[in-house]
Amino acid sequence: MLVTAVAAATIMGDSMLYNVLPSQVDAFGISVGLVGVLLSANRLVRLVSNLVAAWAMERLGMRGPLLASGFLALGTTVAYGTAPWFSVLLVARLVWGMTFSVFRLSGYLVVLEESSDGSRGRLMGFFTSGMRIGSIIGVLLGGLLFDVTGRTVSFLVIAAIGLVGLPAALALLKSGHAAVIESAPSADGAGKDLPHTDSTQSPAISQKASENPIQTESPDHSSSATSLTSVRPSGPATLSEKIWDVLISKAPELSFRQRRMILTANFTFFCFQLVMNGVLISSLGYFLNLRLGAGAAIAGMVIGIATLNGMLISTRWISGLSAPYFGHVGDKYGRTRILAVSIPICLVALLLLAFSPSLWLIVAWLPVAFVATAASITALDSLVGGLAPERRRAQIMSRYATWQDSGSALGPLIVFAVLEYTTSSFVFVYLGGATLLAFAFVVFLTTVRAGRADEVS
């Protein structure tokens, strides 16, 4: 609860920017093409800062990085409202990206430390959905304040509200669980990296150590003890091993089947974030601006674009509150089953955006797609977290987050670079996104079926 509160308080300014920047470009004094640069900068820097965060937290624990990140994050919110130049906004986005690496990795590690296979999805969902309460406040209240008070006052108010999260950070640092990484013994040799199976080991850790990809389909399925046996021979690493180390992080105790499943989940998450976050969320405000102009009349009232876009985007984060439920369903019935239903729902939303002449049909379907988005993210988080060996969690989850950030960063760059030249390209943008997501979905299902075949053989 504490680490979730910290993340929720600090993410408000970032979420507000995703609402007001695309829908009110003129207020920031930049071109449409530079919108994509700003919305991608925080994600691009995380390709490096995710690794730095893992390295720092392994050596320093959560105490220093988390508290420093809290203050820096609030400073970026102030900069969004007061920065007179694009360069200052760009620096603020880069700083926010680095701080978010710390917040997200802290949440992942606390959840994995405190959960078992039967509760991992529910607790991972609690973290992601709880964090998005801050996003809901940012896009709803921030959008309304922006329409009423303007750029500077609205961001300063959101930054002031974010101060509420700092006491939670201090409480977390004083708690015994704040040093999840600090208290973990270092892995000095290959033998120490292997999961322990002695009688003193906790049931939760013992259960985590025996997970495999097929178990994500059926939580009650027991894996063999050999599934985590080291597959790397002694001596220099081969080229194949080096490639695996780059793609999923160094984890010699994982079997080929487990590595393949982690890589597939990483690729699926990359495509999912590129399309549903990087393209859809970042372009929605601009899409509404082109379709509706200055605002929309609802029940006889004219609502500003920032307010309307905030209401619509907030359904993405409000639907995220269902993540604990979908995490529980995935724990009980299998996480791949969640993905088999949720991803096609997202594909329908993209096709409607590309071809539907009715704006209100799109608005009606998007909340359904946002619920499916929350379910998909929770399932993928839990799947990868369950496969990560206990002493490799920071590295594997950091690499998993880097795949996510790569996709999220490419989306705004692509869509706003295209829209800089022609606003008639929304059809191709959304149709291309649907094609990419469908391809990732097929790859994921193929890997799951191959894993089942390997298990049977």
Contacts in CASP RR format, 6 or more apart in sequence:
PFRMAT RR
TARGET T0000
AUTHOR 0000-0000-0000
METHOD contacts of the structure
MODEL  1
MLVTAVAAATIMGDSMLYNVLPSQVDAFGISVGLVGVLLSANRLVRLVSN
LVAAWAMERLGMRGPLLASGFLALGTTVAYGTAPWFSVLLVARLVWGMTF
SVFRLSGYLVVLEESSDGSRGRLMGFFTSGMRIGSIIGVLLGGLLFDVTG
RTVSFLVIAAIGLVGLPAALALLKSGHAAVIESAPSADGAGKDLPHTDST
QSPAISQKASENPIQTESPDHSSSATSLTSVRPSGPATLSEKIWDVLISK
APELSFRQRRMILTANFTFFCFQLVMNGVLISSLGYFLNLRLGAGAAIAG
MVIGIATLNGMLISTRWISGLSAPYFGHVGDKYGRTRILAVSIPICLVAL
LLLAFSPSLWLIVAWLPVAFVATAASITALDSLVGGLAPERRRAQIMSRY
ATWQDSGSALGPLIVFAVLEYTTSSFVFVYLGGATLLAFAFVVFLTTVRA
GRADEVS
2 168 0 8 1.000
2 169 0 8 1.000
2 171 0 8 1.000
2 172 0 8 1.000
2 175 0 8 1.000
3 103 0 8 1.000
3 106 0 8 1.000
3 107 0 8 1.000
3 110 0 8 1.000
3 127 0 8 1.000
3 172 0 8 1.000
4 107 0 8 1.000
4 126 0 8 1.000
4 127 0 8 1.000
4 130 0 8 1.000
4 131 0 8 1.000
5 165 0 8 1.000
5 168 0 8 1.000
6 66 0 8 1.000
6 70 0 8 1.000
6 103 0 8 1.000
6 106 0 8 1.000
6 165 0 8 1.000
6 168 0 8 1.000
6 169 0 8 1.000
6 172 0 8 1.000
7 103 0 8 1.000
7 104 0 8 1.000
7 106 0 8 1.000
7 107 0 8 1.000
7 127 0 8 1.000
7 130 0 8 1.000
7 131 0 8 1.000
8 130 0 8 1.000
8 131 0 8 1.000
8 132 0 8 1.000
8 133 0 8 1.000
8 134 0 8 1.000
8 135 0 8 1.000
8 165 0 8 1.000
9 134 0 8 1.000
9 161 0 8 1.000
9 162 0 8 1.000
9 163 0 8 1.000
9 164 0 8 1.000
9 165 0 8 1.000
9 166 0 8 1.000
9 168 0 8 1.000
10 69 0 8 1.000
10 70 0 8 1.000
10 73 0 8 1.000
10 74 0 8 1.000
10 99 0 8 1.000
10 103 0 8 1.000
10 162 0 8 1.000
10 165 0 8 1.000
11 73 0 8 1.000
11 100 0 8 1.000
11 103 0 8 1.000
11 131 0 8 1.000
11 132 0 8 1.000
11 134 0 8 1.000
11 135 0 8 1.000
12 77 0 8 1.000
12 134 0 8 1.000
12 135 0 8 1.000
12 137 0 8 1.000
12 138 0 8 1.000
12 158 0 8 1.000
12 161 0 8 1.000
12 162 0 8 1.000
13 76 0 8 1.000
13 77 0 8 1.000
13 80 0 8 1.000
13 138 0 8 1.000
13 155 0 8 1.000
13 158 0 8 1.000
13 159 0 8 1.000
14 42 0 8 1.000
14 76 0 8 1.000
14 77 0 8 1.000
14 96 0 8 1.000
14 100 0 8 1.000
14 135 0 8 1.000
15 134 0 8 1.000
15 135 0 8 1.000
15 136 0 8 1.000
15 138 0 8 1.000
15 139 0 8 1.000
15 313 0 8 1.000
15 317 0 8 1.000
16 77 0 8 1.000
16 80 0 8 1.000
16 138 0 8 1.000
16 139 0 8 1.000
16 142 0 8 1.000
16 143 0 8 1.000
16 146 0 8 1.000
16 154 0 8 1.000
16 155 0 8 1.000
16 158 0 8 1.000
17 38 0 8 1.000
17 39 0 8 1.000
17 80 0 8 1.000
18 39 0 8 1.000
18 139 0 8 1.000
18 281 0 8 1.000
18 282 0 8 1.000
18 313 0 8 1.000
19 138 0 8 1.000
19 139 0 8 1.000
19 142 0 8 1.000
19 143 0 8 1.000
19 146 0 8 1.000
19 285 0 8 1.000
19 306 0 8 1.000
19 309 0 8 1.000
19 310 0 8 1.000
19 313 0 8 1.000
20 27 0 8 1.000
20 142 0 8 1.000
20 143 0 8 1.000
20 146 0 8 1.000
20 151 0 8 1.000
20 154 0 8 1.000
20 306 0 8 1.000
21 28 0 8 1.000
21 35 0 8 1.000
21 38 0 8 1.000
21 39 0 8 1.000
22 35 0 8 1.000
22 39 0 8 1.000
22 282 0 8 1.000
22 283 0 8 1.000
22 284 0 8 1.000
22 285 0 8 1.000
22 286 0 8 1.000
22 289 0 8 1.000
22 309 0 8 1.000
23 285 0 8 1.000
23 286 0 8 1.000
23 288 0 8 1.000
23 289 0 8 1.000
23 305 0 8 1.000
23 306 0 8 1.000
23 309 0 8 1.000
24 146 0 8 1.000
24 151 0 8 1.000
24 305 0 8 1.000
24 306 0 8 1.000
25 31 0 8 1.000
25 32 0 8 1.000
25 35 0 8 1.000
25 286 0 8 1.000
27 146 0 8 1.000
27 150 0 8 1.000
27 151 0 8 1.000
28 89 0 8 1.000
28 151 0 8 1.000
29 86 0 8 1.000
30 38 0 8 1.000
30 86 0 8 1.000
30 89 0 8 1.000
31 420 0 8 1.000
32 286 0 8 1.000
32 416 0 8 1.000
32 419 0 8 1.000
32 420 0 8 1.000
33 416 0 8 1.000
33 417 0 8 1.000
33 419 0 8 1.000
33 420 0 8 1.000
34 86 0 8 1.000
35 282 0 8 1.000
35 286 0 8 1.000
35 412 0 8 1.000
35 416 0 8 1.000
36 282 0 8 1.000
36 412 0 8 1.000
36 413 0 8 1.000
36 415 0 8 1.000
36 416 0 8 1.000
36 417 0 8 1.000
37 90 0 8 1.000
37 412 0 8 1.000
37 413 0 8 1.000
37 416 0 8 1.000
38 86 0 8 1.000
38 89 0 8 1.000
38 90 0 8 1.000
38 93 0 8 1.000
39 93 0 8 1.000
39 278 0 8 1.000
39 282 0 8 1.000
39 412 0 8 1.000
39 416 0 8 1.000
40 408 0 8 1.000
40 409 0 8 1.000
40 410 0 8 1.000
40 411 0 8 1.000
40 412 0 8 1.000
40 413 0 8 1.000
41 90 0 8 1.000
41 93 0 8 1.000
41 94 0 8 1.000
41 97 0 8 1.000
41 409 0 8 1.000
42 93 0 8 1.000
42 94 0 8 1.000
42 96 0 8 1.000
42 97 0 8 1.000
42 100 0 8 1.000
43 97 0 8 1.000
43 405 0 8 1.000
43 406 0 8 1.000
43 407 0 8 1.000
43 408 0 8 1.000
43 409 0 8 1.000
44 405 0 8 1.000
44 409 0 8 1.000
45 93 0 8 1.000
45 94 0 8 1.000
45 97 0 8 1.000
45 98 0 8 1.000
46 97 0 8 1.000
46 98 0 8 1.000
46 100 0 8 1.000
46 101 0 8 1.000
46 401 0 8 1.000
46 402 0 8 1.000
46 405 0 8 1.000
46 409 0 8 1.000
47 402 0 8 1.000
47 405 0 8 1.000
47 406 0 8 1.000
47 409 0 8 1.000
49 97 0 8 1.000
49 98 0 8 1.000
49 101 0 8 1.000
50 101 0 8 1.000
50 105 0 8 1.000
50 398 0 8 1.000
50 399 0 8 1.000
50 401 0 8 1.000
50 402 0 8 1.000
50 405 0 8 1.000
51 398 0 8 1.000
51 402 0 8 1.000
52 98 0 8 1.000
52 101 0 8 1.000
53 65 0 8 1.000
53 98 0 8 1.000
53 101 0 8 1.000
53 102 0 8 1.000
53 105 0 8 1.000
53 398 0 8 1.000
54 105 0 8 1.000
54 394 0 8 1.000
54 395 0 8 1.000
54 398 0 8 1.000
56 65 0 8 1.000
56 102 0 8 1.000
57 65 0 8 1.000
57 102 0 8 1.000
57 105 0 8 1.000
57 106 0 8 1.000
57 109 0 8 1.000
57 181 0 8 1.000
57 394 0 8 1.000
58 181 0 8 1.000
58 394 0 8 1.000
60 182 0 8 1.000
61 179 0 8 1.000
61 180 0 8 1.000
61 181 0 8 1.000
61 182 0 8 1.000
62 106 0 8 1.000
62 172 0 8 1.000
62 173 0 8 1.000
62 178 0 8 1.000
62 179 0 8 1.000
62 180 0 8 1.000
62 181 0 8 1.000
62 182 0 8 1.000
63 173 0 8 1.000
63 178 0 8 1.000
63 179 0 8 1.000
63 182 0 8 1.000
64 173 0 8 1.000
65 102 0 8 1.000
65 106 0 8 1.000
66 102 0 8 1.000
66 103 0 8 1.000
66 106 0 8 1.000
66 169 0 8 1.000
66 172 0 8 1.000
66 173 0 8 1.000
67 169 0 8 1.000
67 170 0 8 1.000
67 173 0 8 1.000
69 98 0 8 1.000
69 99 0 8 1.000
69 102 0 8 1.000
69 103 0 8 1.000
70 99 0 8 1.000
70 103 0 8 1.000
70 166 0 8 1.000
70 169 0 8 1.000
71 166 0 8 1.000
72 95 0 8 1.000
72 96 0 8 1.000
72 98 0 8 1.000
72 99 0 8 1.000
73 96 0 8 1.000
73 99 0 8 1.000
73 100 0 8 1.000
73 103 0 8 1.000
74 159 0 8 1.000
74 162 0 8 1.000
74 163 0 8 1.000
75 92 0 8 1.000
75 95 0 8 1.000
75 159 0 8 1.000
76 92 0 8 1.000
76 93 0 8 1.000
76 95 0 8 1.000
76 96 0 8 1.000
76 99 0 8 1.000
77 155 0 8 1.000
77 158 0 8 1.000
77 159 0 8 1.000
77 162 0 8 1.000
78 155 0 8 1.000
78 156 0 8 1.000
78 159 0 8 1.000
79 88 0 8 1.000
79 89 0 8 1.000
79 91 0 8 1.000
79 92 0 8 1.000
80 89 0 8 1.000
80 92 0 8 1.000
80 155 0 8 1.000
81 151 0 8 1.000
81 152 0 8 1.000
81 154 0 8 1.000
81 155 0 8 1.000
81 156 0 8 1.000
82 152 0 8 1.000
82 155 0 8 1.000
82 156 0 8 1.000
83 89 0 8 1.000
83 92 0 8 1.000
101 398 0 8 1.000
101 401 0 8 1.000
103 131 0 8 1.000
104 401 0 8 1.000
105 394 0 8 1.000
105 397 0 8 1.000
105 398 0 8 1.000
105 401 0 8 1.000
107 127 0 8 1.000
108 124 0 8 1.000
108 127 0 8 1.000
108 381 0 8 1.000
108 385 0 8 1.000
108 393 0 8 1.000
108 397 0 8 1.000
108 401 0 8 1.000
109 180 0 8 1.000
109 181 0 8 1.000
109 393 0 8 1.000
109 394 0 8 1.000
109 397 0 8 1.000
110 127 0 8 1.000
110 177 0 8 1.000
110 180 0 8 1.000
111 120 0 8 1.000
111 123 0 8 1.000
111 124 0 8 1.000
111 126 0 8 1.000
111 127 0 8 1.000
112 120 0 8 1.000
112 208 0 8 1.000
112 385 0 8 1.000
112 386 0 8 1.000
112 388 0 8 1.000
112 393 0 8 1.000
112 397 0 8 1.000
113 177 0 8 1.000
113 180 0 8 1.000
114 123 0 8 1.000
114 177 0 8 1.000
115 121 0 8 1.000
115 122 0 8 1.000
115 123 0 8 1.000
115 124 0 8 1.000
115 204 0 8 1.000
116 203 0 8 1.000
116 204 0 8 1.000
116 207 0 8 1.000
116 208 0 8 1.000
117 207 0 8 1.000
117 208 0 8 1.000
117 211 0 8 1.000
117 215 0 8 1.000
117 219 0 8 1.000
117 331 0 8 1.000
117 386 0 8 1.000
118 207 0 8 1.000
118 219 0 8 1.000
118 331 0 8 1.000
119 331 0 8 1.000
120 331 0 8 1.000
120 382 0 8 1.000
120 385 0 8 1.000
120 386 0 8 1.000
121 324 0 8 1.000
121 327 0 8 1.000
121 328 0 8 1.000
121 330 0 8 1.000
121 331 0 8 1.000
121 335 0 8 1.000
121 378 0 8 1.000
121 381 0 8 1.000
121 382 0 8 1.000
122 324 0 8 1.000
122 327 0 8 1.000
122 328 0 8 1.000
122 331 0 8 1.000
123 324 0 8 1.000
124 323 0 8 1.000
124 327 0 8 1.000
124 378 0 8 1.000
124 381 0 8 1.000
124 382 0 8 1.000
125 323 0 8 1.000
125 324 0 8 1.000
125 326 0 8 1.000
125 327 0 8 1.000
125 378 0 8 1.000
125 381 0 8 1.000
126 323 0 8 1.000
126 324 0 8 1.000
128 320 0 8 1.000
128 323 0 8 1.000
128 374 0 8 1.000
128 377 0 8 1.000
128 378 0 8 1.000
128 381 0 8 1.000
129 320 0 8 1.000
129 321 0 8 1.000
129 322 0 8 1.000
129 323 0 8 1.000
129 324 0 8 1.000
129 374 0 8 1.000
130 321 0 8 1.000
132 317 0 8 1.000
132 320 0 8 1.000
132 321 0 8 1.000
133 317 0 8 1.000
133 321 0 8 1.000
134 317 0 8 1.000
135 314 0 8 1.000
135 316 0 8 1.000
135 317 0 8 1.000
136 314 0 8 1.000
136 317 0 8 1.000
136 318 0 8 1.000
137 158 0 8 1.000
137 161 0 8 1.000
138 158 0 8 1.000
139 309 0 8 1.000
139 310 0 8 1.000
139 313 0 8 1.000
139 314 0 8 1.000
139 317 0 8 1.000
140 310 0 8 1.000
140 311 0 8 1.000
140 314 0 8 1.000
141 158 0 8 1.000
141 161 0 8 1.000
142 154 0 8 1.000
142 157 0 8 1.000
142 158 0 8 1.000
142 306 0 8 1.000
142 310 0 8 1.000
143 154 0 8 1.000
143 306 0 8 1.000
143 307 0 8 1.000
143 309 0 8 1.000
143 310 0 8 1.000
144 306 0 8 1.000
144 307 0 8 1.000
145 153 0 8 1.000
145 154 0 8 1.000
145 157 0 8 1.000
145 158 0 8 1.000
146 154 0 8 1.000
146 306 0 8 1.000
147 304 0 8 1.000
147 306 0 8 1.000
147 307 0 8 1.000
148 154 0 8 1.000
149 157 0 8 1.000
172 178 0 8 1.000
181 394 0 8 1.000
184 391 0 8 1.000
185 192 0 8 1.000
186 192 0 8 1.000
187 193 0 8 1.000
187 391 0 8 1.000
190 230 0 8 1.000
190 252 0 8 1.000
192 391 0 8 1.000
193 252 0 8 1.000
193 253 0 8 1.000
193 389 0 8 1.000
193 391 0 8 1.000
193 392 0 8 1.000
194 228 0 8 1.000
194 230 0 8 1.000
194 253 0 8 1.000
195 205 0 8 1.000
195 206 0 8 1.000
195 208 0 8 1.000
195 209 0 8 1.000
195 210 0 8 1.000
195 228 0 8 1.000
195 253 0 8 1.000
195 389 0 8 1.000
195 390 0 8 1.000
196 205 0 8 1.000
196 209 0 8 1.000
197 206 0 8 1.000
197 209 0 8 1.000
197 225 0 8 1.000
205 390 0 8 1.000
208 386 0 8 1.000
208 390 0 8 1.000
209 228 0 8 1.000
209 389 0 8 1.000
209 390 0 8 1.000
210 222 0 8 1.000
210 223 0 8 1.000
210 225 0 8 1.000
210 227 0 8 1.000
210 228 0 8 1.000
211 223 0 8 1.000
211 386 0 8 1.000
211 387 0 8 1.000
212 223 0 8 1.000
212 227 0 8 1.000
212 255 0 8 1.000
212 257 0 8 1.000
212 258 0 8 1.000
212 261 0 8 1.000
212 387 0 8 1.000
213 257 0 8 1.000
213 258 0 8 1.000
213 260 0 8 1.000
213 261 0 8 1.000
213 383 0 8 1.000
213 387 0 8 1.000
213 448 0 8 1.000
213 451 0 8 1.000
214 221 0 8 1.000
214 223 0 8 1.000
214 451 0 8 1.000
214 452 0 8 1.000
214 455 0 8 1.000
215 221 0 8 1.000
215 222 0 8 1.000
215 223 0 8 1.000
216 261 0 8 1.000
216 334 0 8 1.000
216 335 0 8 1.000
216 336 0 8 1.000
216 382 0 8 1.000
216 383 0 8 1.000
216 386 0 8 1.000
216 387 0 8 1.000
217 334 0 8 1.000
217 335 0 8 1.000
217 336 0 8 1.000
217 337 0 8 1.000
217 448 0 8 1.000
217 452 0 8 1.000
218 334 0 8 1.000
219 330 0 8 1.000
219 331 0 8 1.000
219 332 0 8 1.000
219 334 0 8 1.000
226 255 0 8 1.000
227 255 0 8 1.000
227 257 0 8 1.000
227 258 0 8 1.000
228 253 0 8 1.000
228 254 0 8 1.000
228 255 0 8 1.000
228 258 0 8 1.000
228 389 0 8 1.000
229 253 0 8 1.000
229 255 0 8 1.000
230 252 0 8 1.000
230 253 0 8 1.000
231 252 0 8 1.000
231 253 0 8 1.000
231 254 0 8 1.000
231 255 0 8 1.000
231 256 0 8 1.000
232 241 0 8 1.000
232 252 0 8 1.000
237 245 0 8 1.000
241 252 0 8 1.000
244 259 0 8 1.000
244 263 0 8 1.000
247 263 0 8 1.000
247 266 0 8 1.000
247 399 0 8 1.000
248 254 0 8 1.000
248 259 0 8 1.000
248 262 0 8 1.000
248 263 0 8 1.000
248 266 0 8 1.000
248 396 0 8 1.000
248 399 0 8 1.000
248 400 0 8 1.000
249 392 0 8 1.000
249 395 0 8 1.000
249 396 0 8 1.000
249 398 0 8 1.000
249 399 0 8 1.000
250 392 0 8 1.000
250 395 0 8 1.000
251 259 0 8 1.000
251 388 0 8 1.000
251 389 0 8 1.000
251 392 0 8 1.000
251 395 0 8 1.000
251 396 0 8 1.000
253 389 0 8 1.000
253 392 0 8 1.000
254 262 0 8 1.000
254 387 0 8 1.000
254 389 0 8 1.000
257 451 0 8 1.000
257 454 0 8 1.000
257 455 0 8 1.000
258 387 0 8 1.000
260 447 0 8 1.000
260 450 0 8 1.000
260 451 0 8 1.000
261 383 0 8 1.000
261 387 0 8 1.000
261 447 0 8 1.000
261 448 0 8 1.000
261 451 0 8 1.000
262 384 0 8 1.000
262 387 0 8 1.000
262 388 0 8 1.000
262 396 0 8 1.000
262 400 0 8 1.000
264 443 0 8 1.000
264 444 0 8 1.000
264 447 0 8 1.000
265 380 0 8 1.000
265 383 0 8 1.000
265 384 0 8 1.000
265 400 0 8 1.000
265 444 0 8 1.000
266 384 0 8 1.000
266 399 0 8 1.000
266 400 0 8 1.000
266 403 0 8 1.000
267 403 0 8 1.000
267 440 0 8 1.000
267 443 0 8 1.000
267 444 0 8 1.000
268 339 0 8 1.000
268 380 0 8 1.000
268 440 0 8 1.000
268 441 0 8 1.000
268 443 0 8 1.000
268 444 0 8 1.000
269 377 0 8 1.000
269 380 0 8 1.000
269 384 0 8 1.000
269 400 0 8 1.000
269 403 0 8 1.000
269 404 0 8 1.000
270 403 0 8 1.000
270 404 0 8 1.000
270 406 0 8 1.000
270 407 0 8 1.000
270 440 0 8 1.000
271 407 0 8 1.000
271 436 0 8 1.000
271 437 0 8 1.000
271 439 0 8 1.000
271 440 0 8 1.000
272 343 0 8 1.000
272 346 0 8 1.000
272 373 0 8 1.000
272 376 0 8 1.000
272 377 0 8 1.000
272 380 0 8 1.000
272 437 0 8 1.000
272 440 0 8 1.000
273 404 0 8 1.000
273 405 0 8 1.000
273 407 0 8 1.000
273 408 0 8 1.000
274 406 0 8 1.000
274 407 0 8 1.000
274 408 0 8 1.000
274 410 0 8 1.000
274 411 0 8 1.000
274 433 0 8 1.000
274 436 0 8 1.000
275 346 0 8 1.000
275 350 0 8 1.000
275 411 0 8 1.000
275 433 0 8 1.000
275 434 0 8 1.000
275 436 0 8 1.000
275 437 0 8 1.000
276 346 0 8 1.000
276 369 0 8 1.000
276 373 0 8 1.000
276 437 0 8 1.000
277 407 0 8 1.000
277 408 0 8 1.000
277 411 0 8 1.000
278 407 0 8 1.000
278 408 0 8 1.000
278 409 0 8 1.000
278 410 0 8 1.000
278 411 0 8 1.000
278 412 0 8 1.000
278 415 0 8 1.000
279 411 0 8 1.000
279 412 0 8 1.000
279 414 0 8 1.000
279 415 0 8 1.000
279 429 0 8 1.000
279 430 0 8 1.000
279 433 0 8 1.000
280 349 0 8 1.000
280 350 0 8 1.000
280 353 0 8 1.000
280 430 0 8 1.000
281 313 0 8 1.000
281 316 0 8 1.000
282 411 0 8 1.000
282 412 0 8 1.000
282 415 0 8 1.000
282 416 0 8 1.000
283 412 0 8 1.000
283 415 0 8 1.000
283 416 0 8 1.000
283 419 0 8 1.000
283 426 0 8 1.000
283 429 0 8 1.000
284 309 0 8 1.000
284 312 0 8 1.000
284 313 0 8 1.000
285 305 0 8 1.000
285 309 0 8 1.000
285 313 0 8 1.000
286 416 0 8 1.000
286 419 0 8 1.000
287 353 0 8 1.000
287 426 0 8 1.000
288 296 0 8 1.000
288 305 0 8 1.000
288 308 0 8 1.000
288 309 0 8 1.000
288 312 0 8 1.000
289 305 0 8 1.000
290 423 0 8 1.000
291 359 0 8 1.000
292 305 0 8 1.000
292 308 0 8 1.000
292 359 0 8 1.000
293 305 0 8 1.000
294 302 0 8 1.000
294 304 0 8 1.000
294 305 0 8 1.000
295 302 0 8 1.000
295 303 0 8 1.000
295 304 0 8 1.000
295 305 0 8 1.000
295 308 0 8 1.000
296 302 0 8 1.000
296 303 0 8 1.000
296 304 0 8 1.000
296 305 0 8 1.000
296 308 0 8 1.000
297 303 0 8 1.000
303 311 0 8 1.000
312 363 0 8 1.000
312 366 0 8 1.000
315 366 0 8 1.000
315 367 0 8 1.000
315 370 0 8 1.000
316 366 0 8 1.000
316 370 0 8 1.000
316 373 0 8 1.000
318 370 0 8 1.000
319 367 0 8 1.000
319 370 0 8 1.000
319 371 0 8 1.000
319 373 0 8 1.000
319 374 0 8 1.000
320 370 0 8 1.000
320 371 0 8 1.000
320 373 0 8 1.000
320 374 0 8 1.000
321 374 0 8 1.000
322 371 0 8 1.000
322 374 0 8 1.000
322 375 0 8 1.000
323 374 0 8 1.000
323 375 0 8 1.000
323 377 0 8 1.000
323 378 0 8 1.000
326 338 0 8 1.000
326 374 0 8 1.000
326 375 0 8 1.000
326 378 0 8 1.000
326 379 0 8 1.000
327 335 0 8 1.000
327 338 0 8 1.000
327 375 0 8 1.000
327 378 0 8 1.000
327 379 0 8 1.000
327 382 0 8 1.000
329 338 0 8 1.000
330 337 0 8 1.000
330 338 0 8 1.000
330 379 0 8 1.000
330 382 0 8 1.000
331 382 0 8 1.000
335 379 0 8 1.000
335 380 0 8 1.000
335 382 0 8 1.000
335 383 0 8 1.000
336 379 0 8 1.000
336 383 0 8 1.000
336 444 0 8 1.000
336 445 0 8 1.000
336 448 0 8 1.000
338 375 0 8 1.000
338 376 0 8 1.000
338 378 0 8 1.000
338 379 0 8 1.000
339 375 0 8 1.000
339 376 0 8 1.000
339 379 0 8 1.000
339 380 0 8 1.000
339 441 0 8 1.000
339 444 0 8 1.000
340 445 0 8 1.000
341 372 0 8 1.000
341 375 0 8 1.000
342 372 0 8 1.000
342 373 0 8 1.000
342 375 0 8 1.000
342 376 0 8 1.000
342 379 0 8 1.000
343 372 0 8 1.000
343 376 0 8 1.000
343 437 0 8 1.000
343 441 0 8 1.000
344 441 0 8 1.000
345 368 0 8 1.000
345 369 0 8 1.000
345 371 0 8 1.000
345 372 0 8 1.000
346 369 0 8 1.000
346 372 0 8 1.000
346 373 0 8 1.000
346 376 0 8 1.000
346 437 0 8 1.000
347 434 0 8 1.000
347 437 0 8 1.000
347 438 0 8 1.000
347 441 0 8 1.000
348 365 0 8 1.000
348 369 0 8 1.000
349 362 0 8 1.000
349 365 0 8 1.000
349 366 0 8 1.000
349 368 0 8 1.000
349 369 0 8 1.000
350 430 0 8 1.000
350 431 0 8 1.000
350 433 0 8 1.000
350 434 0 8 1.000
350 437 0 8 1.000
351 430 0 8 1.000
351 431 0 8 1.000
351 434 0 8 1.000
352 361 0 8 1.000
352 362 0 8 1.000
352 365 0 8 1.000
353 362 0 8 1.000
353 426 0 8 1.000
353 430 0 8 1.000
354 426 0 8 1.000
354 427 0 8 1.000
354 430 0 8 1.000
354 431 0 8 1.000
354 434 0 8 1.000
355 427 0 8 1.000
356 362 0 8 1.000
384 396 0 8 1.000
384 397 0 8 1.000
384 400 0 8 1.000
385 393 0 8 1.000
385 396 0 8 1.000
385 397 0 8 1.000
385 400 0 8 1.000
387 396 0 8 1.000
388 396 0 8 1.000
388 397 0 8 1.000
389 396 0 8 1.000
414 429 0 8 1.000
415 429 0 8 1.000
418 425 0 8 1.000
418 428 0 8 1.000
418 429 0 8 1.000
419 425 0 8 1.000
419 426 0 8 1.000
419 429 0 8 1.000
END
